[in-house]
């Protein structure tokens, strides 16, 4: 029975099927809300209110044939690498309290970060290198410099609540931290540290999903589409799905690890569902506002903003949280 439950959670909820549907619905909502903020229509025609537009866009790309730029292009390898990247994000979300088959162990946070901050970005970059070209090489070099700041900032921003709750058993566990993090918002000594974690994580949410102002491949000085220049057809469709799922997983990690999810109420209680929905809406609207109100940055500008408003505050928060726990 446990094996069947584990397979269900991996393939259905909160695994592959849930993330697929949830991520495309979040993409629709993001496009629609940002469009309204900018006095545009957004998706309107495919499905009720345009809700099926992301699904139609993905289906169109998957059904198209790849444009093979040169004889060294390996679209099948790129597709396999992107599928593995999506799989790593699916496995990562199983560690969150959203999983009905609760997975909790000491230091499982580091497994989550390994999958999200190392495996998935590298697989995306390797997929880009599977479709080589002069523009791709330049784009990959720029995205590598971006990742070296973005991923450590994401890690440090989530490490703050982990350090604060390190005394909870099991230590450095996503499930255990999510259940106790609401107490640190109520404590006047730790609330400022949680604010640092929230601000830093919101910046990394934009950066990891490559949304404005961190949409580096679409910046003015970028060559065509950067590291995704040679992507087309199913490869491009999988790359877009990868970005959507990465955005959703990052958003869920902020909701649970920084804001505390539905706790102290149970997931299936009315209060818990309302609180969880409110926190998700808060993170989503903050991300939408940033995307709608800010223009694209150049690579060096993006790195500077990431260092100032995400990496530095998160590192400061980790240091202060460590000092607090030692006392």
Secondary structure, 3 states (H helix, E strand, C coil): CHHHHHHHHHHCCCCHHHHHHHHHHHHHHHHHHHHHHCCCCCCCCCCHHHCCHHHHHHHHHHHCCCCCCCCCCCHHHHHHHHHHHHHHHHHHHCCCCCCCCCCCCCCHHHHHHHHHHHHHHHHHHHHHHCCCCHHHHHHHHHHHHHHHHHHHHHHHHHHHHHHHCCCCCCCCCHHHHHHHCHHHHHCHHHHHHHHHHHHHHHHHHHHHCCCCCCCHHHCCCCCCCHHHCCCCHHHHHHHHHHHHHHHHHHHHHHHHHHCCCCCCCCCCCHHHHHHHHHHHHHHHHHHHHHHHHCCCCCHHHHHHHHHHHHHHHHHHHHHHHHHHHHC
